[in-house]
């Protein structure tokens, strides 16, 4: 375990005050990574067009993904990610701050995506757009001025796991599998919203609902309070961890929290329950 991170950190999490103080830095790039599930009845791109933090680029999680996969928003191939970032004017030497319209939700997925591609000078905006707006800070509906910028990508394979690796971890117990879904879904008491998916969880997994990592104001807990959220789910913070969820979005919130706690051996199951839940040959636990 590395040192626990508290306060503003440009590689994990920054406050709205930090962003306001660095707003005019020439190498700052802000990304709106808002994403909503179908049942939320919200249009992320339409909301971005109506009002976003000035200068923010829109990161479409479904578009910047692997089009060859039938699973939702699987991580994009390196070449596609590089191309999209160049078109967004995000590249080498930039400090990136990612936010979303829920507080801290899909922004964590994009933070992890950048880290997977080897870019570490990326932080999530703590409290996201809701906190920024509540504080009376500016938004605009104008598209940003974009200039191409090359991004050097070095994929960090240790930050992602596939179904075969997760199945092995479930059987052998050499990694802890930590599920970010709500307890009722984890126990199989609530049906899955995606058609064709069984209810339940990966055998031998633990449950830490992503919402338990946040304070009432929507910002992430720190230090002992953050550690307690994981320990309440039976997680041993001295052991290796694979995070999972419904489709790889909220699993990244757990990874963000674990990284803040100094945990350096964390990986994300990209397919998550959208993949595991559809294959009858993979065992499922309930209760």
C-alpha positions as CSV (number, residue, x, y, z in Angstrom):
1,X,0.0,0.0,0.0
2,X,1.2,3.5,-0.9
3,X,0.4,6.6,1.1
4,X,-3.2,7.5,1.5
5,X,-4.2,10.5,-0.6
6,X,-6.3,13.3,0.8
7,X,-7.2,16.7,-0.5
8,X,-6.6,17.8,-4.1
9,X,-4.5,15.4,-6.2
10,X,-4.2,15.9,-10.0
11,X,-3.9,12.2,-10.6
12,X,-7.1,11.1,-8.7
13,X,-9.5,13.7,-7.5
14,X,-9.7,17.6,-7.4
15,X,-12.1,20.0,-5.8
16,X,-14.2,22.6,-7.5
17,X,-11.9,25.2,-5.8
18,X,-8.9,23.6,-7.4
19,X,-10.4,23.6,-10.8
20,X,-11.4,27.3,-10.4
21,X,-7.9,28.2,-9.3
22,X,-6.3,26.4,-12.3
23,X,-9.1,27.3,-14.8
24,X,-6.8,29.5,-17.0
25,X,-3.9,27.1,-17.1
26,X,-3.0,26.7,-20.8
27,X,-2.5,23.0,-20.5
28,X,-5.7,22.2,-18.7
29,X,-8.3,20.2,-20.5
30,X,-11.8,19.6,-19.1
31,X,-13.9,16.7,-20.1
32,X,-17.6,16.1,-19.7
33,X,-18.0,12.4,-19.3
34,X,-21.7,12.3,-18.4
35,X,-23.5,9.0,-19.1
36,X,-26.9,7.9,-18.0
37,X,-28.6,4.5,-17.9
38,X,-31.7,4.2,-20.1
39,X,-34.1,4.1,-17.1
40,X,-32.8,7.6,-16.0
41,X,-34.4,9.2,-19.1
42,X,-31.6,11.7,-19.5
43,X,-29.7,12.6,-22.6
44,X,-26.0,13.3,-21.8
45,X,-25.1,15.0,-25.0
46,X,-28.2,17.2,-25.1
47,X,-27.4,18.3,-21.5
48,X,-23.8,19.0,-22.5
49,X,-25.0,21.1,-25.4
50,X,-27.4,23.0,-23.2
51,X,-24.7,23.9,-20.6
52,X,-21.2,22.6,-19.6
53,X,-18.2,23.9,-17.8
54,X,-16.5,26.4,-20.1
55,X,-14.1,24.7,-22.5
56,X,-15.2,21.2,-21.7
57,X,-15.1,18.6,-24.4
58,X,-17.7,15.8,-24.5
59,X,-16.5,12.2,-24.1
60,X,-19.1,9.8,-25.4
61,X,-18.6,6.6,-23.5
62,X,-20.7,4.5,-25.9
63,X,-18.9,6.0,-29.0
64,X,-15.3,5.8,-27.6
65,X,-15.6,2.0,-27.1
66,X,-15.0,-1.3,-28.9
67,X,-17.5,-1.4,-31.7
68,X,-16.6,-5.1,-32.3
69,X,-18.0,-6.1,-28.9
70,X,-21.7,-6.8,-28.3
71,X,-21.2,-5.7,-24.7
72,X,-21.9,-2.1,-23.6
73,X,-19.1,0.4,-23.9
74,X,-16.2,-2.0,-23.7
75,X,-12.9,-0.2,-23.7
76,X,-11.8,1.1,-27.1
77,X,-8.8,-0.3,-29.0
78,X,-5.7,1.9,-28.6
79,X,-5.8,3.3,-32.1
80,X,-9.4,4.4,-31.8
81,X,-8.8,6.0,-28.4
82,X,-5.8,7.9,-29.7
83,X,-7.8,9.1,-32.7
84,X,-10.7,10.3,-30.6
85,X,-8.5,12.1,-28.2
86,X,-6.5,13.8,-30.9
87,X,-9.8,15.0,-32.4
88,X,-10.8,16.3,-29.0
89,X,-7.5,18.2,-28.6
90,X,-6.4,16.1,-25.6
91,X,-2.9,14.9,-25.6
92,X,0.6,14.8,-24.2
93,X,1.4,17.4,-21.6
94,X,-2.2,18.1,-20.7
95,X,-3.7,18.0,-17.2
96,X,-7.1,16.5,-17.7
97,X,-10.1,17.0,-15.3
98,X,-13.1,14.8,-15.9
99,X,-16.6,15.5,-14.5
100,X,-20.1,14.2,-15.0
101,X,-23.7,15.4,-14.4
102,X,-24.4,13.2,-11.4
103,X,-21.5,14.1,-9.1
104,X,-19.0,11.3,-9.4
105,X,-20.4,8.5,-11.6
106,X,-19.3,8.0,-15.2
107,X,-16.3,10.4,-14.8
108,X,-14.5,7.7,-12.9
109,X,-14.9,5.3,-15.8
110,X,-13.2,7.8,-18.1
111,X,-10.5,8.5,-15.5
112,X,-9.8,4.7,-15.5
113,X,-9.8,4.6,-19.3
114,X,-7.1,7.3,-19.5
115,X,-5.0,5.4,-16.9
116,X,-5.5,2.2,-18.9
117,X,-4.0,4.0,-21.8
118,X,-1.0,5.2,-19.8
119,X,-2.0,8.8,-19.1
120,X,-1.9,9.5,-15.3
121,X,-2.2,13.3,-15.1
122,X,-6.0,12.9,-15.0
123,X,-8.3,13.7,-12.1
124,X,-12.0,13.5,-11.4
125,X,-13.9,16.6,-10.3
126,X,-15.1,15.9,-6.8
127,X,-18.9,16.6,-6.7
128,X,-18.9,17.0,-10.5
129,X,-21.2,19.4,-12.4
130,X,-23.9,19.5,-9.6
131,X,-21.4,21.0,-7.1
132,X,-19.9,23.3,-9.7
133,X,-23.3,24.7,-10.6
134,X,-24.6,24.8,-6.9
135,X,-21.6,27.1,-6.1
136,X,-22.6,29.6,-8.8
137,X,-19.7,28.8,-11.1
138,X,-19.9,29.5,-14.8
139,X,-21.3,27.2,-17.5
140,X,-21.7,27.8,-21.2
141,X,-23.4,26.3,-24.3
142,X,-20.7,27.2,-26.8
143,X,-18.6,24.4,-28.3
144,X,-14.9,24.6,-27.3
145,X,-12.2,25.7,-29.7
146,X,-10.2,22.5,-30.5
147,X,-6.7,22.1,-31.8
148,X,-5.3,18.6,-32.6
149,X,-2.9,17.3,-30.0
150,X,-0.9,14.0,-30.2
151,X,-1.3,11.6,-27.3
152,X,1.3,8.9,-26.6
153,X,-0.5,5.8,-25.5
154,X,1.0,2.8,-23.6
155,X,-1.7,0.4,-22.6
156,X,-1.4,-0.7,-19.0
157,X,-2.8,-4.3,-19.3
158,X,-2.6,-4.9,-15.5
159,X,-5.5,-2.4,-15.0
160,X,-8.1,-4.5,-16.8
161,X,-9.3,-8.1,-16.5
162,X,-11.3,-10.3,-18.8
163,X,-13.9,-13.0,-18.0
164,X,-11.3,-15.9,-18.0
165,X,-9.1,-14.1,-15.5
166,X,-12.1,-13.3,-13.3
167,X,-13.3,-16.8,-13.4
168,X,-9.9,-18.0,-12.3
169,X,-9.9,-15.4,-9.5
170,X,-13.4,-16.6,-8.4
171,X,-12.2,-20.2,-8.2
172,X,-8.8,-19.8,-6.7
173,X,-9.4,-16.8,-4.5
174,X,-6.0,-15.2,-5.4
175,X,-7.8,-11.9,-6.0
176,X,-10.7,-10.4,-4.1
177,X,-13.6,-9.6,-6.4
178,X,-15.5,-6.5,-5.2
179,X,-18.9,-5.7,-6.7
180,X,-20.1,-2.0,-6.8
181,X,-23.8,-2.8,-7.5
182,X,-26.6,-2.1,-5.0
183,X,-27.0,-4.9,-2.3
184,X,-30.3,-6.1,-3.7
185,X,-28.8,-6.7,-7.1
186,X,-25.7,-8.3,-5.6
187,X,-27.9,-10.8,-3.7
188,X,-30.0,-11.5,-6.7
189,X,-33.2,-10.2,-5.1
190,X,-33.7,-7.6,-7.8
191,X,-33.9,-8.4,-11.5
192,X,-31.3,-7.0,-13.9
193,X,-32.5,-4.2,-16.2
194,X,-30.6,-5.6,-19.2
195,X,-32.5,-8.4,-21.0
196,X,-31.1,-11.9,-20.8
197,X,-29.1,-11.5,-17.7
198,X,-29.4,-13.7,-14.7
199,X,-29.7,-12.2,-11.2
200,X,-27.0,-12.7,-8.7
201,X,-23.3,-12.3,-8.3
202,X,-19.9,-13.8,-9.2
203,X,-19.1,-16.6,-6.7
204,X,-16.9,-15.5,-3.8
205,X,-17.3,-11.8,-4.5
206,X,-17.8,-9.1,-1.9
207,X,-20.2,-6.1,-2.1
208,X,-19.3,-2.5,-1.6
209,X,-22.0,-0.3,-3.1
210,X,-20.4,2.6,-4.9
211,X,-22.8,5.0,-3.1
212,X,-21.2,4.1,0.2
213,X,-18.0,5.9,-0.8
214,X,-19.7,9.4,-0.8
215,X,-20.7,12.0,1.8
216,X,-24.2,13.5,1.8
217,X,-23.0,16.4,-0.3
218,X,-21.9,14.0,-3.1
219,X,-18.1,14.3,-2.6
220,X,-16.0,11.3,-1.9
221,X,-15.1,10.3,1.6
222,X,-11.5,10.5,2.7
223,X,-9.0,8.6,4.9
224,X,-10.5,6.5,7.6
225,X,-14.1,7.0,6.5
226,X,-13.3,5.8,3.0
227,X,-11.4,2.9,4.3
228,X,-14.3,2.0,6.6
229,X,-16.6,1.8,3.6
230,X,-14.5,-1.0,2.0
231,X,-13.9,-2.8,5.3
232,X,-17.7,-2.8,6.0
233,X,-18.0,-5.0,2.9
234,X,-15.3,-7.4,4.1
235,X,-12.6,-6.2,1.8
236,X,-9.0,-6.8,2.9
237,X,-7.1,-3.7,1.7
238,X,-3.8,-5.6,1.9
239,X,-4.8,-8.0,-0.8
240,X,-5.2,-7.7,-4.6
241,X,-8.6,-6.5,-5.9
242,X,-10.7,-6.8,-9.0
243,X,-13.6,-4.4,-9.2
244,X,-16.8,-5.2,-11.0
245,X,-20.4,-3.8,-11.4
246,X,-23.1,-3.9,-14.0
247,X,-21.2,-2.8,-17.1
248,X,-17.8,-1.4,-15.9
249,X,-18.9,2.1,-14.9
250,X,-19.3,2.1,-11.1
251,X,-16.5,-0.5,-10.8
252,X,-14.3,2.5,-11.7
253,X,-15.6,4.4,-8.7
254,X,-14.4,1.7,-6.5
255,X,-11.0,1.8,-8.2
256,X,-10.8,5.5,-7.7
257,X,-11.5,5.1,-4.0
258,X,-9.0,2.3,-3.6
259,X,-6.4,4.4,-5.5
260,X,-7.0,7.3,-3.0
261,X,-6.4,4.8,-0.2
262,X,-3.0,4.0,-1.7
263,X,-3.9,0.6,-3.1
264,X,-1.7,-0.2,-6.0
265,X,-2.9,-3.7,-7.1
266,X,-6.4,-3.0,-8.4
267,X,-7.8,-4.1,-11.7
268,X,-11.3,-3.6,-13.3
269,X,-13.4,-6.3,-14.9
270,X,-14.5,-4.5,-18.1
271,X,-17.3,-6.9,-19.1
272,X,-18.7,-7.0,-15.5
273,X,-22.2,-8.4,-15.0
274,X,-23.3,-7.6,-18.5
275,X,-20.9,-10.4,-19.6
276,X,-20.9,-12.8,-16.6
277,X,-24.6,-12.7,-16.2
278,X,-25.4,-13.9,-19.7
279,X,-23.3,-17.1,-19.8
280,X,-25.0,-20.1,-18.4
281,X,-21.7,-22.0,-18.0
282,X,-20.5,-19.4,-15.4
283,X,-21.8,-20.0,-11.9
284,X,-23.9,-17.5,-10.1
285,X,-24.5,-17.0,-6.4
286,X,-27.6,-15.5,-4.8
287,X,-28.7,-14.7,-1.3
